[in-house]
Amino acid sequence: MDAKLKNAYIAEVQYQTKMLNHLKKWLRNLIIFSSISLVLVLFGASIHPFMQILGVVLMIVSILACVLVGLGYKNGRNNICKIIDNIK
């Protein structure tokens, strides 16, 4: 493998690692968001009945988003491993 191609692979691994770190942050924020939604589900009815319904909807959306972001993270990590195996 020539040096130019190897440097391109290394740059791609660095870029994808940076993007995976962004996905980690999004996943963390979505988990926090789902926790806040859980609080709305549990205690929202004491404020207003609509708050409990809002909490359920937000929790469903945040859990689906967590699944999608987690899937993207898993696939991205697998992609990085494939690129690293290709470099060797």
C-alpha positions in Angstrom: 0.0 0.0 0.0 1.5 3.3 -1.0 2.0 6.1 1.5 -0.6 8.4 0.0 -3.4 5.9 0.3 -2.4 5.0 3.8 -2.4 8.7 4.8 -5.9 9.0 3.3 -7.1 6.0 5.3 -5.6 7.5 8.5 -7.3 10.8 7.9 -10.6 9.0 7.3 -10.2 7.1 10.6 -9.5 10.3 12.4 -12.5 12.0 10.9 -14.9 9.1 11.6 -13.6 8.9 15.2 -14.4 12.6 15.6 -17.9 12.0 14.3 -18.3 9.0 16.6 -17.5 11.2 19.5 -20.3 13.6 18.4 -22.7 10.6 18.3 -21.7 9.7 21.8 -22.6 13.2 22.9 -25.9 13.0 21.1 -26.6 9.7 22.8 -25.8 11.1 26.2 -28.1 14.0 25.6 -30.9 11.8 24.4 -30.6 9.6 27.5 -30.9 12.7 29.7 -33.9 13.8 27.6 -35.6 10.5 28.1 -34.9 10.7 31.9 -36.6 14.1 32.0 -39.5 12.6 30.0 -39.8 9.9 32.7 -40.1 12.6 35.3 -42.9 14.2 33.3 -44.6 10.8 33.0 -44.4 10.1 36.7 -45.1 13.5 38.1 -46.7 15.5 35.2 -50.3 14.6 36.2 -49.9 16.6 39.4 -49.1 19.7 37.4 -51.5 19.1 34.5 -52.8 16.0 32.8 -51.5 17.2 29.5 -47.9 17.1 30.9 -48.1 13.4 31.5 -49.3 12.8 27.9 -46.5 15.1 26.7 -44.0 13.1 28.8 -45.1 9.8 27.2 -44.8 11.2 23.7 -41.4 12.7 24.4 -40.2 9.5 25.9 -41.2 7.5 22.9 -39.5 9.9 20.6 -36.3 10.0 22.7 -36.1 6.2 23.0 -36.5 5.8 19.2 -33.8 8.5 18.7 -31.5 6.7 21.2 -32.0 3.4 19.2 -31.1 5.2 15.9 -28.1 7.0 17.2 -26.9 3.9 19.0 -27.2 1.9 15.7 -25.3 4.6 13.9 -22.6 4.5 16.5 -22.3 0.8 16.3 -22.1 0.8 12.5 -19.6 3.6 12.5 -17.4 1.8 15.0 -17.6 -1.3 12.8 -16.6 0.8 9.8 -13.6 2.2 11.6 -12.5 -1.4 12.5 -12.8 -2.4 8.8 -10.7 0.5 7.7 -8.0 -0.2 10.3 -8.0 -3.9 9.2 -7.6 -2.7 5.6 -4.6 -0.6 6.5 -2.7 -3.5 7.9 
